[in-house]
Structures are given as C-alpha cells and as structure tokens.
Amino acid sequence: MRNRKNFSASRQHQSGAILIIALVFLVAITLLTTSSMRSSNIGLFLAQNEESRISADQAAQALADAIVANPVSTPVVGESGFTFCTAGEYDCDRTDLPIENPVLAGAIAESHMSAKVERTGLAYRPPPRVVESSMDKFTSASFTVTTTFDRVEDGLGYQEVTEGILVLIPKD
C-alpha cells in the first residue's frame, strides 16, 4: 500500500509540472511561428518591390525602343538642344512626339509615361569610323532619348531610361 501512496503522490506533483512545461513549449512554438510569418512577409514585400522595379524598367525601355524604331521620332531639325517631347512635357520645342504603339500611347495619355528626344552635339558632323560609312556620302546627327515611367502613387515604381542615338543623313 505504501507504494501506491507514493506513486499517487508523485503523480499529482508531476501533473502540474508537465502542464507548465507544455505551456512553455507552446509559447516557444508560437513565437517561432510568428517570427517565421514576419520573415516570409518581408520576403514577399522584397519580391513585390523587385517585380515593380523590373516592370517599370521594361516599360521605360519599351518606350525608348519604340522611339528609336520610328525615324519620325528623331527629326533632324533645329540646332543642338532642340527638344521633341510627348504631350504634357514642359520646356520642349515641340510636344507632338509620335508614338505608334497604342498601349504606350495610352500610358502617355494617362501621364504614366513620358519621353523627351533632345538633339545633342554639332548640327552636322561626319559619322564615326565605327559606322563604316563613307564620310563623303553621309553626315550624322546625335540625339539623347530619355523615357520615364512613373506609377509610384499606384505602388508600381519609377524608372528613367536614357539612350543615345546617331542618325545618318545622306548628303545631297
């Protein structure tokens, strides 16, 4: 009978200790889970920011590519500093830069994108040697194309792309 009494007494004493140990483990697991969730949320925010940055860069580059692909976008008029911009831009000599792509034109109309083509350098100069063209048949004009994608208010980022263009002009 003594054994049963000791066993019963020690069992009652251990029941409370196990409960406290179990609660400590539950609190530790809860803290680890909360920390893991915060870490995964931070990773998700980083991934969304990177996606927005890449998307903004691609949009600005698409507009620059559309301008470079269209010879009408780089008219050889005016002197160095002559600017040709999309509608809504300021400090430009002309604000009717043609954009044929309807998606890009829509983004420009909504003021999410803009572009500026500026004539740089001398009015006319011989083409560089790397072009491998005859200096007596061509002259050249250089331009800087700057495109901007701005959807920061929508959480989609901001990007500006600048490219240089050399236009060959046949001599008369």
C-alpha positions as CSV (number, residue, x, y, z in Angstrom):
1,M,0.0,0.0,0.0
2,R,2.8,2.3,0.6
3,N,4.0,2.0,-2.9
4,R,0.6,3.1,-4.2
5,K,0.5,6.1,-1.9
6,N,4.0,7.3,-3.1
7,F,3.1,6.6,-6.7
8,S,-0.2,8.6,-6.3
9,A,1.5,11.5,-4.5
10,S,4.3,11.8,-7.1
11,R,1.8,11.6,-9.9
12,Q,-0.1,14.5,-8.6
13,H,3.0,16.5,-8.2
14,Q,4.2,15.8,-11.8
15,S,0.9,16.7,-13.4
16,G,1.3,20.4,-12.7
17,A,4.9,20.4,-13.9
18,I,4.0,18.8,-17.2
19,L,1.3,21.4,-17.7
20,I,3.8,24.3,-17.2
21,I,6.4,22.7,-19.5
22,A,3.8,22.2,-22.2
23,L,2.7,25.8,-21.9
24,V,6.4,26.9,-22.2
25,F,6.7,24.8,-25.4
26,L,3.5,26.2,-26.8
27,V,4.7,29.8,-26.2
28,A,8.1,29.0,-27.8
29,I,6.4,27.4,-30.9
30,T,4.0,30.4,-31.2
31,L,7.0,32.8,-31.1
32,L,8.8,30.8,-33.7
33,T,5.7,30.7,-35.9
34,T,5.2,34.5,-35.6
35,S,8.8,35.1,-36.4
36,S,8.6,32.9,-39.5
37,M,5.5,34.6,-40.7
38,R,7.1,38.0,-40.4
39,S,10.2,36.8,-42.2
40,S,8.1,35.4,-45.1
41,N,6.1,38.7,-45.3
42,I,9.3,40.7,-45.6
43,G,10.4,38.3,-48.3
44,L,7.1,38.8,-50.1
45,F,7.5,42.6,-49.9
46,L,11.0,42.4,-51.3
47,A,9.8,40.2,-54.2
48,Q,7.0,42.6,-55.0
49,N,9.4,45.6,-55.0
50,E,11.8,43.8,-57.3
51,E,8.9,42.9,-59.6
52,S,7.7,46.5,-59.7
53,R,11.3,47.7,-60.4
54,I,11.8,45.3,-63.3
55,S,8.3,46.1,-64.7
56,A,9.0,49.8,-64.6
57,D,12.4,49.4,-66.3
58,Q,10.8,47.2,-69.0
59,A,8.1,49.8,-69.6
60,A,10.5,52.7,-69.9
61,Q,12.8,50.6,-72.2
62,A,9.8,49.7,-74.4
63,L,9.0,53.4,-74.9
64,A,12.7,54.1,-75.7
65,D,12.7,51.2,-78.2
66,A,9.5,52.4,-79.9
67,I,11.0,55.9,-80.3
68,V,14.3,54.6,-81.7
69,A,12.5,52.3,-84.1
70,N,10.5,55.2,-85.6
71,P,12.6,57.6,-87.7
72,V,9.9,60.2,-87.4
73,S,10.7,60.4,-83.7
74,T,14.2,61.8,-84.4
75,P,13.7,64.6,-86.9
76,V,16.9,66.3,-87.9
77,V,15.6,69.9,-87.3
78,G,16.9,72.7,-85.1
79,E,20.3,73.1,-83.5
80,S,21.8,71.3,-80.5
81,G,19.4,71.5,-77.6
82,F,16.2,71.2,-79.8
83,T,13.8,69.0,-77.8
84,F,10.9,66.9,-79.1
85,C,8.6,65.6,-76.3
86,T,5.4,63.8,-75.6
87,A,2.3,65.8,-74.7
88,G,2.3,67.2,-71.2
89,E,6.1,67.8,-71.0
90,Y,7.5,71.3,-70.3
91,D,10.4,73.2,-71.7
92,C,10.2,71.5,-75.1
93,D,10.4,73.0,-78.6
94,R,7.7,70.6,-79.8
95,T,5.3,68.4,-77.9
96,D,4.0,66.1,-80.6
97,L,6.4,63.2,-80.4
98,P,4.7,60.4,-82.4
99,I,4.2,57.0,-80.5
100,E,2.5,54.4,-82.7
101,N,2.1,51.7,-80.1
102,P,-1.4,52.0,-78.7
103,V,-0.5,50.6,-75.3
104,L,2.4,53.1,-74.9
105,A,0.3,55.9,-76.3
106,G,-2.4,55.1,-73.7
107,A,0.1,55.2,-70.9
108,I,1.4,58.6,-72.1
109,A,-2.2,59.9,-72.3
110,E,-2.7,58.8,-68.6
111,S,0.5,60.5,-67.6
112,H,2.2,57.3,-66.5
113,M,4.9,57.6,-69.1
114,S,6.7,60.5,-70.9
115,A,9.6,60.9,-73.4
116,K,12.0,63.5,-74.5
117,V,14.2,63.5,-77.6
118,E,17.0,66.1,-77.4
119,R,19.4,66.9,-80.2
120,T,23.0,67.0,-79.0
121,G,26.4,67.8,-80.3
122,L,27.2,69.7,-83.5
123,A,24.5,70.4,-86.1
124,Y,26.1,68.1,-88.6
125,R,29.3,66.1,-88.3
126,P,31.0,63.3,-90.1
127,P,29.8,59.8,-88.9
128,P,32.2,58.0,-86.6
129,R,34.5,55.4,-88.1
130,V,32.8,52.5,-86.4
131,V,29.7,53.1,-88.5
132,E,31.8,52.1,-91.6
133,S,30.1,54.6,-93.9
134,S,31.6,56.9,-96.4
135,M,32.3,60.3,-95.0
136,D,31.6,62.0,-98.3
137,K,28.2,60.4,-98.6
138,F,26.8,60.9,-95.1
139,T,26.7,63.3,-92.2
140,S,25.3,62.5,-88.8
141,A,23.2,64.0,-86.1
142,S,23.1,62.7,-82.5
143,F,20.2,62.6,-80.1
144,T,19.5,61.7,-76.5
145,V,16.3,59.8,-75.8
146,T,15.0,60.0,-72.2
147,T,11.9,58.0,-71.2
148,T,10.2,57.9,-67.9
149,F,7.8,55.5,-66.3
150,D,6.1,56.9,-63.1
151,R,3.5,54.9,-61.2
152,V,4.8,55.5,-57.7
153,E,1.3,56.5,-56.5
154,D,0.0,53.1,-57.6
155,G,2.9,51.3,-56.0
156,L,4.3,50.2,-59.3
157,G,7.6,52.1,-59.3
158,Y,9.5,54.7,-61.1
159,Q,12.2,54.3,-63.8
160,E,14.1,56.6,-66.2
161,V,16.0,55.3,-69.2
162,T,18.4,57.4,-71.3
163,E,19.8,56.3,-74.6
164,G,21.9,57.9,-77.3
165,I,21.1,57.7,-81.0
166,L,23.1,58.5,-84.0
167,V,21.2,59.3,-87.2
168,L,22.9,59.1,-90.6
169,I,21.9,61.8,-93.0
170,P,22.6,61.3,-96.8
171,K,24.4,64.3,-98.3
172,D,22.8,66.0,-101.3
